Amino acid sequence: MGLKCMVHKFGGASVRHAEAIRQVARIMQQAAGKEKGQVLVISAMAKTTNALEEVARRFFKGEEHQMQDIRTWHLAVVEELFAEKKREKKALLEHLNDLFVEAEWILEEEPPEDFNFLYDQLVSLGELLSTRIVAAWLQSEGLPVVWKDARDFIRTDESFREGRILWPQTTEAVRRELLPEIEKGLWPLTQGFIGSSDDNYTTTLGREGSDYTAAILGHCLDAEGVTIWKDVPGVLTADPRIFENPLRLEKLSYREAIEMTYYGAQVLHPKTIKPLQNKNIPLEVRSFLQPSQTGSLITAEAEEVYPPIISIERQQALLQISTRDFSFIAEHHISYLFDRIARQRLRVNLMQNSAISFSLCLTDVNGKTDRFIHEIKDLFNVHIQRDLELINLRHARPETKEELLKNRLVLLEQRLGNTVQMVVRKLPPVKYK
């Protein structure tokens, strides 16, 4: 297209309070004056999505909800940011009030039959609120930001909570809505995570979907690069909330990044890499707390050697499925099961079959596992174990595996090349008399 631009994504931790939002402005001021466009993708403020999910669940069940708490903490951030900018604050509060009124209209009606539909209409409020606040602050600091509604150009099917991108429609709409702004020297600022269906219902792209939004925009705009700003110094070999002193990977290939996210690494949304790989657009993961430091660069160039990379996925269920007459698990059985898996949009993390049983390790959330069992229980016996962990170990070394399995019982293990997956149950600490 001949127009240079960069895409920046700021996660929930990057906008969690007033000082964090000021830091976003400081980072973007470094880009001012450069001869290229800037596009910003902003997540909901930290913990907002969880709070809105709880509102949606309670409303759906007919219970009392706490939307007022969400309003209160967003307005507190506005008060702190705009204490000396009365005119800007007044205009911003009008926008925020309109958003809360729309949410209240939903909460005044009877809950719809489809919880996933309700979820998307309510939980999307988090990104709409945060982007209004961040856009107003950056504008007040003299940056050429223009607020854009992602629902005008991120087009999806009606798979609520996990919207599938309609690529031709999205590409055309992104270029129509954003390129004219960039050509005028403005910086489009929009929401991650959300889009809309052909019927103009709000949809979401799955938890942590803001990374994916940034990749979609980078792909559609032929961006020079995408930077994802996190509260970690880059792509790490393990989750720093679980392991002490994980290593930062300075460079890694698209392939390695895709494998890492597929096997549970939480630093990026699993769908982020492919749109960028298709156009050879580099992705950088950097710390918004230390923006002067280099982060991790993801490109087509492969590193020859990687250290062990560990991810641990919780909320796992292990299902062992067998026929009621103890006959072999044959091809038509597996076909039937996978049809039901597809219907429920289950995330299967590991599978293994024997002569008379078929084992599945699933992410056990949103009641999907129970609905799947209900669908197949007339034809199959199902034994389920819950509250398990799935350990994914890439570039495995014996000593690393041994250390990981301390106080854990392995229920199922698979190895593919240098990747080991283990479904485990945590054991209680041994007490000696």
Helices and strands as residue ranges (DSSP letters): E 5-10, G 12-15, H 18-29, E 37-42, H 48-61, H 67-81, H 86-108, H 115-123, H 125-140, E 145-147, G 150-152, H 167-183, E 187-191, E 194-196, E 202-204, H 210-220, E 225-230, E 251-253, H 254-262, H 273-277, E 283-287, E 296-299, E 309-323, H 331-344, E 348-353, E 358-363, H 368-376, E 380-394, H 398-404, E 408-416, E 419-426
